[in-house]
Structure formats: C-alpha cells, structure tokens
C-alpha cells in the first residue's frame, strides 16, 4: 500500500487521484436521476474508505473538507433536511 510519506511525486499522484474520484462521485450524485439516496450514501461511504486507505492519517482533513461538501450535495439533490 502506498503512503503519503513516500515521495512528493507519489503524494501529488495520490492527491490528484483522490480529487478525480471525489469529483466523479459528486458529479454522479448530482446528475444521475436514477440514483437513490441509499446508493448515493453507499457511494459516499465507499469513497471515504478509499480516501482513508490512500491517506490513513487524514480522517480529520476528510471530515473538514469533503464531508460538508458531500452533505450539502445530498441535501440539495435529495431535498434532505
């Protein structure tokens, strides 16, 4: 398994991979009319697991950066309160 501490080049690759993955998930949730709330929630959980596998010590960063964005998207997309 790769870790962030390997090299700056590897870290950059992992960051770009994470950003691409998050953008794809967010676009899918926002644009797929057939996606259910449960499916979207599962995608978010799977994405969090993938991000934490790439960056094991960065759960707080995930919670600060990505969680609010995903919550806002879910609220907008599914009209959740």
C-alpha positions as CSV (number, residue, x, y, z in Angstrom):
1,X,0.0,0.0,0.0
2,X,1.2,3.5,-0.8
3,X,1.6,6.1,1.8
4,X,1.7,9.8,1.6
5,X,5.2,9.9,3.1
6,X,6.9,8.0,0.2
7,X,7.8,11.0,-2.1
8,X,6.3,14.4,-3.0
9,X,5.7,12.9,-6.5
10,X,3.7,10.0,-5.1
11,X,1.8,12.3,-2.8
12,X,0.9,14.5,-5.7
13,X,-0.4,11.5,-7.7
14,X,-2.5,10.3,-4.7
15,X,-3.9,13.8,-4.3
16,X,-4.9,14.0,-8.0
17,X,-6.4,10.5,-7.8
18,X,-8.4,11.5,-4.8
19,X,-9.6,14.7,-6.4
20,X,-10.7,12.9,-9.6
21,X,-12.5,10.2,-7.6
22,X,-14.3,12.8,-5.4
23,X,-15.3,14.9,-8.5
24,X,-16.7,11.8,-10.2
25,X,-18.7,10.8,-7.2
26,X,-20.1,14.3,-6.7
27,X,-21.0,14.6,-10.4
28,X,-22.7,11.2,-10.4
29,X,-24.7,12.1,-7.3
30,X,-25.7,15.5,-8.7
31,X,-26.5,14.3,-12.3
32,X,-27.8,10.7,-12.2
33,X,-31.6,10.9,-12.0
34,X,-31.9,7.1,-11.3
35,X,-29.6,7.2,-8.2
36,X,-31.3,6.6,-4.9
37,X,-30.5,8.1,-1.6
38,X,-29.2,4.8,-0.3
39,X,-27.0,4.3,-3.4
40,X,-25.6,7.8,-3.1
41,X,-24.9,7.2,0.7
42,X,-23.1,4.0,-0.1
43,X,-21.0,5.7,-2.8
44,X,-20.0,8.3,-0.2
45,X,-19.1,5.7,2.4
46,X,-17.1,3.8,-0.2
47,X,-15.3,6.9,-1.2
48,X,-14.4,7.8,2.4
49,X,-12.9,4.3,2.8
50,X,-10.9,4.8,-0.4
51,X,-9.6,8.2,0.7
52,X,-8.6,6.9,4.1
53,X,-6.9,4.0,2.5
54,X,-4.8,6.4,0.5
55,X,-4.3,8.9,3.4
56,X,-4.7,6.9,6.6
57,X,-3.8,9.7,9.0
58,X,-6.1,12.3,7.3
59,X,-9.5,11.5,8.6
60,X,-9.9,14.9,10.2
61,X,-9.0,16.6,6.9
62,X,-11.6,14.5,5.2
63,X,-14.2,15.5,7.8
64,X,-13.4,19.2,7.4
65,X,-13.0,19.3,3.6
66,X,-15.1,16.7,1.9
67,X,-17.9,15.8,4.4
68,X,-19.6,19.2,4.4
69,X,-19.5,19.3,0.6
70,X,-21.0,15.9,0.3
71,X,-23.6,16.7,2.9
72,X,-24.6,19.9,1.1
73,X,-24.8,17.9,-2.2
74,X,-27.0,15.3,-0.7
75,X,-29.3,17.9,0.8
76,X,-29.6,19.7,-2.5
77,X,-30.0,16.6,-4.6
78,X,-32.5,14.7,-2.4
79,X,-34.1,17.7,-0.6
80,X,-33.0,16.3,2.8
81,X,-33.4,18.4,5.9
